[in-house]
Amino acid sequence: MPRPRFNRILLKLSGEALMGPNPFGIDPETVAGLAEEIRVAREDGHTLCLVVGGGNIFRGLAGAAKGFDRASADYMGMLATVMNALAMQNALEKIGVDTRVQSAIPMATVSEPYIRRRAVRHMEKGRVVIFAAGTGNPFFTTDTAAALRAAEMGCDALFKGTSVDGVYDADPKKVEGARRYESIGFNQVLSDDLKVMDASAVALCRDNNIPIVVFNIRERGNLARVLGGAGTATIVQNEAAGAARARLAEATPVKRAPRPGAKRIIRTKAQLPRAKRAQSEEKG
């Protein structure tokens, strides 16, 4: 079953996607490779915005587990996402992609504040917008921030780039023979507790009918392939909407050729009654 093509998308990148081969931090070569993939997707006609996690620098939950106050740890994680957003902006602008960073925590020296209408306008002008600092509130993950921004920006889908090529019924790195889903419903993801995104993010996408496409961002060139409907990925969606999208993707418009010698007559609604009377008079 072919996947539909989505035009306006939000790309969610984990902080670990920026590490490359390193155990932590930001790898410039890896970030440059991601920026190139985003540039290609933009040139293919897609409108993109991004949310980047901060797990390569600091993760709030891990900090809380080690004794930090949870709210303080989450704020520290938000600052880590700002660092990653600035790194992505730098890499994108080096290759000629106009980019804006908007932070949910105001820091006017390095980024714009998050203003929804301004972000929409940036995207309408062809700029890539990177949303930093999550939702600006503790106790919410960057997955939830991605779902929220996707809804606010009117995105067709949320693309989540991970280190695996889709959603599995078990962790494929730990369980041999784990089965990958080609398509799966939001409710099954929640009921089976599949680790796609956190439950609040999945529920937000479900309620706003925003499909989640999970794919391997570490495979070079995979973003463009998946955006084009090819490549290996899993789409998480509402079952009824998924069936409708599949029919739309498979349907090919058929144009009927006009009959030889037939004249094309265009009438307004006001003319239709008179035309019907004329036809009845000709038949009589």
C-alpha positions, 0 to 999 in steps of 0.5 A: 500500500503506497504512503501518501505524499505530505507537503507541510511537515514537522520533522522531529529529531532526537538530540541523539541524532546530532551526536553522530559517532560520539557518545554525547554532544554535537557532531558538526559533520552529522549536523551538516548531513542532516541539514543537506537532507532538509535542503533537498526536501525543501527543494522537492517542494515540501514546507518544513519546520523542526523540533529538536530534542536535547538528549545529547546534552542533558535529559530532564528525566535523567537529571531528576532521577539523579536528584535534581528537582524535576522542574529545574531538570526540565528547564535545563533540558529545554536550554539544551534544545536551544543549543541544538536548534542553533547548531541546526540553524548554523548548518542550514544557513551555511548551505543557503537555507533561510532558517529561523529559531523560535524559542518557547523560553524568550531569549531575544539575543539568540532567537525569536520568541515563539509567536504562532502567526509569525512562524506560519508567515516564515513558513509561507515565505519558504523559511525553515522554522526550528522550534526550541525549548519544547513547550516552555513548560516542565513535565512536557517532553519535546515529543509533546512539543512536536505534536503541539507545534504540528497542530498549530502550524497546520502540518499534514504529518509529523515525521519522527527521525529515529535510529530504527526504521519504523515501529516494532512490536518489541525493541528490535535492538533487544528482541530478535525477530521483532515485527515491524508494522507498515501501518498502525493505528493510534489506539493500538500504539497506546493500548500496546504501550509501543514506544513511538512517542510519549502517550500525550504526544500520540493522543494529541496527534490522534485527536487532531488527525495528524499522522506520525511517520517513523523512519530511520534518520541515520540512513543517508538520503532516507528523509527524501525517500520517505517524504516521496512515499518510498523508503522504509517507515511506519505510519501511525494514523487513525484507521478510517483516515488511513484507508481514505489516504490509501485510496487517494494515493492509489487513485489516478485521475481519468480524463475522458476524451471529448467525442469527435465533433462535440461542441463544448457548451458552457451555461450559467445557472440562470441559463439552464431552465431556458436550455432545458425548454429549448431541448424539449422543443427540439425533441417535440 
